[in-house]
Amino acid sequence: MAGSWIRRDIAGGALVVGAVGPVAAQLGMVSLDVRVPKRPIPVPSDGQAHLVYELRATNIGRTGYAVQRIEVTSGDRVLASWDGSALRSIALRMGETGDPRIIGPGRQNLFYLIVSVPVGAVPDTLGHRIHTAHADSAEGPTRTVLGGPAVAVDRTAPIQIRSPLKGGPWAAINGPGNLSGHRRTVIPLEGEGRIAQRFATDWIKLGPDGRAWQGDSTVNANWYGYGDSLVAVGAGTVVALKDGIIENVPFSPTMAVPITLETVAGNYVIIDLGRGNYAFYAHIIPGTVAVKLGDRVRPGQLVGLLGNSGNSTAPHLHFHIGDRPTPLGSEGIPFVLDQYVKLGVMENFLSPWTNRGAEQVKRGETPFENHVTQFRP
């Protein structure tokens, strides 16, 4: 059996099935290295526990493969599955265009998974079945079903925080969810690709007309949230900040400053909340950062004012929590809010919000993508 291997690692969520050179063809093995880079932590929202994580599949062989179906299992139960157009919608072909289900020789694909189960029924371990075929036979019969990887669910409770904003209504644009651009952005820094924005949200305030702005949309001050207070989500220490970056004109095709790692977040503040949780506030109005490095802050304390600096097309607060004190060089980790009121869901911030639902008081949950919420005054 020299030159071939099968390995499983439950804690790390890895499955490697492969063979070297012509041995692979002789054994009929699928040369895929499938890993879970960040173990899922259950995140409660709308009465369900959501397991948000990625499968990273690398083809370490010389033959291309088509992933036809992915199933997430717990024992004999199938908790979730994707195939056809649903599988295409959660797949990303790294560095290439084309069918994202196809993994060419030496190539890597990401599959963005969200598995939702009742609160209190979260399994300890998630299993996977990956149905594959030849690269030119994505719609043909399945050739091999890989039984893995198995990944242990991380039972660390998400940190509970207060809202970084007041009042509302606020729309959770690009909030946690499988269609969010935040979720799909892998940033390679210091030799490691991380998803700092896995649970990030662009918070945009809505006016009484259900719109994000009134009058001329290219004027920052015409956006309802512009200049609103950003407040500390918990007690902590200010460990990083930037100020002095000029603001953009809303919807301008060019940014006010060249976008680099130094300017991408605009004016920002990072607060160390303890236990490896770092709260990140981006796009603040220049000159309004209200804290200094080393300051101890209390919950609800003013941090700055909502603006449109950095890589931003309109006034909003970009907020997320990461596991390192850096804007993008961290892994995004989940959190829950102590309380908020869910008012409904909107399609996008360019159209007026009209489908206001019944108000629902939420405690210890997370607003997901496009939820419209009201926070304490």
C-alpha positions as CSV (number, residue, x, y, z in Angstrom):
1,M,0.0,0.0,0.0
2,A,3.0,2.3,-0.3
3,G,2.0,5.6,-1.9
4,S,-1.6,5.8,-0.8
5,W,-3.3,6.9,2.4
6,I,-6.6,7.5,4.2
7,R,-6.6,9.7,7.3
8,R,-9.4,11.1,9.5
9,D,-9.1,13.7,12.3
10,I,-12.3,14.4,14.2
11,A,-11.1,17.4,16.2
12,G,-9.6,19.1,13.2
13,G,-12.3,18.1,10.8
14,A,-9.9,16.6,8.2
15,L,-10.3,13.8,5.7
16,V,-7.5,13.0,3.3
17,V,-8.0,10.3,0.7
18,G,-5.3,10.1,-1.9
19,A,-2.7,8.2,-3.8
20,V,0.5,9.0,-5.6
21,G,1.1,8.9,-9.3
22,P,-0.4,5.9,-11.2
23,V,-1.3,4.1,-8.0
24,A,-4.3,6.5,-7.7
25,A,-5.8,5.3,-10.9
26,Q,-5.1,1.6,-10.1
27,L,-6.9,1.9,-6.7
28,G,-9.7,4.1,-8.0
29,M,-9.1,6.6,-5.1
30,V,-10.3,10.2,-5.0
31,S,-7.4,12.4,-4.3
32,L,-9.1,15.0,-2.2
33,D,-7.9,16.7,1.0
34,V,-11.1,18.0,2.7
35,R,-10.8,20.1,5.9
36,V,-12.9,22.3,8.1
37,P,-10.6,25.3,8.9
38,K,-12.8,26.6,11.7
39,R,-15.0,24.3,13.9
40,P,-18.6,25.5,14.0
41,I,-20.0,27.1,17.2
42,P,-23.9,26.9,17.5
43,V,-25.3,30.4,16.9
44,P,-28.9,31.0,17.9
45,S,-31.2,33.0,15.7
46,D,-35.0,32.9,15.2
47,G,-35.3,29.9,17.5
48,Q,-32.8,27.7,15.6
49,A,-29.2,26.9,16.3
50,H,-27.1,27.6,13.2
51,L,-23.8,25.8,12.6
52,V,-21.8,28.1,10.2
53,Y,-18.6,26.7,8.8
54,E,-16.7,25.8,5.6
55,L,-15.4,22.7,3.9
56,R,-12.0,23.4,2.1
57,A,-11.4,20.7,-0.5
58,T,-8.0,20.5,-2.2
59,N,-7.4,18.2,-5.1
60,I,-3.9,16.8,-4.5
61,G,-4.0,14.4,-7.6
62,R,-3.7,14.7,-11.3
63,T,-7.4,14.1,-12.2
64,G,-10.2,16.6,-11.9
65,Y,-13.4,15.8,-9.9
66,A,-17.0,17.0,-9.8
67,V,-18.6,17.3,-6.4
68,Q,-22.2,16.3,-7.1
69,R,-23.7,16.4,-3.6
70,I,-22.7,17.2,0.0
71,E,-24.6,15.8,2.9
72,V,-24.1,16.7,6.6
73,T,-25.0,13.8,8.9
74,S,-25.4,13.0,12.6
75,G,-25.3,9.3,13.0
76,D,-27.9,7.9,10.5
77,R,-29.7,11.3,10.1
78,V,-29.1,13.7,7.2
79,L,-29.2,17.2,8.7
80,A,-28.7,19.1,5.5
81,S,-27.8,18.4,1.9
82,W,-27.0,20.4,-1.3
83,D,-26.8,19.4,-4.9
84,G,-27.5,20.9,-8.3
85,S,-28.1,24.7,-8.2
86,A,-28.1,24.7,-4.4
87,L,-24.6,23.2,-4.3
88,R,-23.4,25.8,-6.9
89,S,-24.7,28.6,-4.7
90,I,-22.6,27.6,-1.7
91,A,-19.4,26.7,-3.7
92,L,-16.4,28.9,-4.6
93,R,-13.8,27.8,-7.1
94,M,-10.6,29.4,-5.8
95,G,-8.8,31.5,-8.4
96,E,-10.9,30.3,-11.3
97,T,-14.2,30.9,-13.0
98,G,-16.5,28.1,-14.2
99,D,-18.7,25.5,-12.5
100,P,-17.8,25.8,-8.8
101,R,-18.5,22.1,-8.3
102,I,-15.5,21.2,-10.3
103,I,-12.1,20.8,-8.6
104,G,-9.3,20.6,-11.1
105,P,-5.9,18.9,-10.4
106,G,-4.0,21.0,-7.8
107,R,-6.9,23.3,-7.3
108,Q,-9.0,24.2,-4.2
109,N,-12.7,24.9,-3.7
110,L,-14.6,26.2,-0.7
111,F,-18.1,25.1,0.3
112,Y,-19.9,27.4,2.6
113,L,-22.3,25.5,4.9
114,I,-25.0,26.5,7.3
115,V,-26.7,23.6,9.1
116,S,-29.8,24.6,11.2
117,V,-31.1,22.4,14.0
118,P,-33.5,23.0,16.9
119,V,-31.9,24.7,19.9
120,G,-31.1,22.0,22.4
121,A,-30.6,19.4,19.6
122,V,-27.1,20.3,18.4
123,P,-25.1,17.1,17.8
124,D,-21.6,16.7,19.2
125,T,-20.1,15.7,15.9
126,L,-21.0,16.4,12.3
127,G,-20.3,13.9,9.6
128,H,-20.2,14.4,5.8
129,R,-20.8,12.4,2.7
130,I,-19.3,13.9,-0.5
131,H,-20.6,12.4,-3.7
132,T,-18.1,12.8,-6.6
133,A,-17.8,11.9,-10.3
134,H,-15.4,12.7,-13.1
135,A,-14.9,16.4,-13.8
136,D,-16.7,16.0,-17.2
137,S,-19.6,14.1,-15.7
138,A,-21.0,16.4,-13.1
139,E,-24.6,15.5,-14.1
140,G,-23.8,11.8,-14.6
141,P,-23.8,8.9,-12.2
142,T,-21.9,9.2,-8.9
143,R,-18.5,7.5,-9.0
144,T,-17.5,7.6,-5.3
145,V,-19.0,8.7,-2.0
146,L,-16.4,9.9,0.5
147,G,-17.3,9.3,4.1
148,G,-15.9,12.4,5.8
149,P,-14.6,14.5,7.3
150,A,-16.0,14.3,10.8
151,V,-15.8,17.5,12.8
152,A,-16.5,18.0,16.5
153,V,-18.9,20.9,17.2
154,D,-17.2,23.6,19.3
155,R,-19.3,23.9,22.5
156,T,-17.8,27.3,23.4
157,A,-20.7,29.6,24.1
158,P,-20.7,32.7,21.9
159,I,-19.9,35.9,23.7
160,Q,-23.0,37.9,24.7
161,I,-22.8,41.6,24.0
162,R,-25.0,44.7,23.8
163,S,-25.7,46.3,20.5
164,P,-23.0,48.7,19.0
165,L,-25.8,51.0,18.0
166,K,-28.9,52.7,19.5
167,G,-32.5,53.0,18.3
168,G,-33.3,52.2,14.8
169,P,-34.6,50.6,12.7
170,W,-31.3,49.1,11.6
171,A,-30.9,46.7,8.6
172,A,-28.4,43.9,8.9
173,I,-27.1,44.2,5.4
174,N,-24.5,41.5,4.5
175,G,-25.2,40.0,7.9
176,P,-24.5,36.4,8.8
177,G,-25.8,34.1,6.0
178,N,-24.7,32.2,3.0
179,L,-25.4,35.0,0.5
180,S,-23.3,37.5,2.4
181,G,-20.2,38.9,0.7
182,H,-18.6,39.0,4.1
183,R,-18.9,35.3,4.5
184,R,-17.3,34.7,1.1
185,T,-14.2,36.9,1.6
186,V,-11.0,34.9,2.4
187,I,-8.1,37.2,3.3
188,P,-4.6,35.7,3.0
189,L,-2.4,37.4,5.6
190,E,0.9,36.1,7.1
191,G,0.6,32.9,5.1
192,E,-2.8,31.9,6.2
193,G,-6.2,32.5,4.6
194,R,-8.8,33.6,7.2
195,I,-12.4,34.7,7.1
196,A,-12.4,37.6,9.5
197,Q,-15.9,38.7,8.4
198,R,-17.6,35.3,8.9
199,F,-20.2,36.9,11.2
200,A,-19.8,40.5,10.2
201,T,-22.7,42.9,9.5
202,D,-23.0,46.2,7.6
203,W,-25.5,48.1,9.8
204,I,-27.6,50.6,7.8
205,K,-30.2,52.8,9.4
206,L,-33.7,53.2,7.8
207,G,-35.9,56.2,8.0
208,P,-39.6,56.5,8.4
209,D,-40.1,56.1,4.7
210,G,-38.2,52.7,4.8
211,R,-35.3,54.1,2.9
212,A,-31.6,54.4,3.9
213,W,-31.4,58.0,2.7
214,Q,-33.5,61.1,1.9
215,G,-32.9,63.5,-1.0
216,D,-29.6,63.3,-2.8
217,S,-28.0,59.9,-2.1
218,T,-24.5,61.2,-2.9
219,V,-24.5,63.4,0.2
220,N,-23.3,61.6,3.4
221,A,-25.4,63.7,5.7
222,N,-28.6,62.6,3.8
223,W,-28.2,59.0,5.0
224,Y,-30.3,58.4,8.1
225,G,-27.5,56.7,10.1
226,Y,-24.8,59.2,9.3
227,G,-23.3,60.6,12.5
228,D,-25.1,58.2,14.8
229,S,-23.3,57.1,18.0
230,L,-21.3,53.9,18.0
231,V,-21.1,52.5,21.5
232,A,-19.0,49.8,23.3
233,V,-20.6,46.4,23.2
234,G,-19.0,45.4,26.5
235,A,-16.3,46.3,29.0
236,G,-12.9,46.1,27.6
237,T,-9.7,47.8,26.5
238,V,-9.0,49.7,23.3
239,V,-6.1,47.8,21.6
240,A,-6.1,49.3,18.1
241,L,-7.5,52.3,16.3
242,K,-7.1,54.6,13.3
243,D,-8.3,58.1,12.6
244,G,-7.8,60.8,10.0
245,I,-8.9,59.0,6.8
246,I,-11.1,61.2,4.7
247,E,-14.6,60.0,3.7
248,N,-16.0,58.8,0.4
249,V,-18.8,60.3,-1.7
250,P,-21.7,57.7,-1.5
251,F,-21.9,55.5,-4.6
252,S,-18.8,57.0,-6.1
253,P,-16.9,54.6,-8.4
254,T,-13.6,55.6,-6.7
255,M,-12.7,55.7,-3.1
256,A,-11.4,58.9,-1.4
257,V,-8.0,57.2,-0.7
258,P,-6.3,54.2,-2.3
259,I,-7.5,51.1,-0.6
260,T,-4.7,49.2,1.1
261,L,-4.4,47.1,4.3
262,E,-3.9,50.4,6.1
263,T,-7.0,52.1,4.7
264,V,-9.5,49.3,4.0
265,A,-11.3,49.8,7.3
266,G,-11.2,53.5,7.2
267,N,-11.2,55.0,10.7
268,Y,-11.7,52.2,13.1
269,V,-11.6,51.0,16.7
270,I,-10.9,47.5,18.1
271,I,-11.8,46.7,21.7
272,D,-10.4,43.7,23.5
273,L,-13.5,42.1,25.3
274,G,-11.4,39.3,26.9
275,R,-11.0,35.6,26.2
276,G,-9.9,36.1,22.7
277,N,-12.9,38.3,21.6
278,Y,-12.0,41.5,19.7
279,A,-14.9,43.9,18.7
280,F,-14.2,45.7,15.5
281,Y,-15.9,49.0,14.4
282,A,-15.1,50.3,10.9
283,H,-15.8,53.4,8.6
284,I,-16.0,56.0,11.4
285,I,-16.2,59.7,10.6
286,P,-12.7,61.2,10.7
287,G,-12.0,63.2,13.9
288,T,-14.8,61.5,15.8
289,V,-13.0,58.5,17.3
290,A,-13.8,59.1,21.0
291,V,-11.3,56.7,22.7
292,K,-7.5,56.3,22.9
293,L,-5.2,53.3,22.9
294,G,-5.2,51.6,26.3
295,D,-8.5,53.2,27.4
296,R,-10.8,51.0,29.5
297,V,-14.3,51.3,28.2
298,R,-17.6,50.5,29.8
299,P,-20.7,49.0,28.0
300,G,-22.6,51.8,26.1
301,Q,-19.6,54.2,26.2
302,L,-19.2,56.3,23.0
303,V,-16.6,54.9,20.6
304,G,-17.1,57.2,17.6
305,L,-19.7,58.3,15.0
306,L,-21.0,56.3,12.0
307,G,-19.4,57.4,8.8
308,N,-18.2,56.4,5.3
309,S,-14.4,56.1,5.4
310,G,-12.3,53.3,3.9
311,N,-13.6,50.6,1.6
312,S,-17.2,51.8,1.9
313,T,-19.8,52.9,-0.7
314,A,-22.3,54.5,1.7
315,P,-22.5,55.5,5.4
316,H,-22.8,52.4,7.6
317,L,-21.2,50.6,10.5
318,H,-19.2,47.5,9.7
319,F,-19.1,45.4,12.9
320,H,-17.7,42.0,13.7
321,I,-15.8,40.1,16.4
322,G,-12.6,38.3,15.6
323,D,-10.1,36.2,17.5
324,R,-7.2,38.6,17.0
325,P,-6.7,42.4,17.4
326,T,-6.5,43.1,13.7
327,P,-9.2,44.3,11.1
328,L,-8.8,41.4,8.7
329,G,-6.1,39.0,9.9
330,S,-8.4,37.1,12.3
331,E,-11.0,34.3,12.2
332,G,-14.5,35.7,12.6
333,I,-16.3,34.3,15.6
334,P,-20.0,34.3,16.6
335,F,-21.6,36.5,19.2
336,V,-25.2,37.0,20.5
337,L,-26.9,40.3,21.5
338,D,-28.4,40.6,25.0
339,Q,-31.6,41.9,23.5
340,Y,-33.1,43.5,20.5
341,V,-36.5,43.6,18.6
342,K,-36.8,42.0,15.2
343,L,-39.1,44.1,13.0
344,G,-38.9,42.1,9.8
345,V,-36.7,41.3,6.8
346,M,-35.7,43.5,3.8
347,E,-34.4,42.4,0.4
348,N,-31.7,45.1,0.0
349,F,-31.0,48.6,1.2
350,L,-31.5,50.1,-2.3
351,S,-35.2,49.5,-2.2
352,P,-37.6,50.8,0.5
353,W,-38.4,48.4,3.3
354,T,-42.1,47.8,3.3
355,N,-42.8,44.3,4.6
356,R,-42.7,45.1,8.3
357,G,-43.6,42.0,10.3
358,A,-44.9,41.4,13.9
359,E,-42.4,42.7,16.4
360,Q,-40.4,39.9,18.1
361,V,-38.4,40.5,21.2
362,K,-35.1,38.6,21.0
363,R,-32.7,37.8,23.8
364,G,-29.4,36.0,23.4
365,E,-29.7,35.7,19.6
366,T,-28.0,37.0,16.5
367,P,-29.6,39.0,13.7
368,F,-28.9,37.3,10.4
369,E,-28.6,38.7,6.9
370,N,-31.2,41.4,6.1
371,H,-33.0,41.2,9.4
372,V,-34.4,44.6,10.4
373,T,-34.0,45.4,14.1
374,Q,-34.6,48.0,16.8
375,F,-32.1,48.5,19.6
376,R,-32.4,50.2,23.0
377,P,-32.4,54.0,22.9
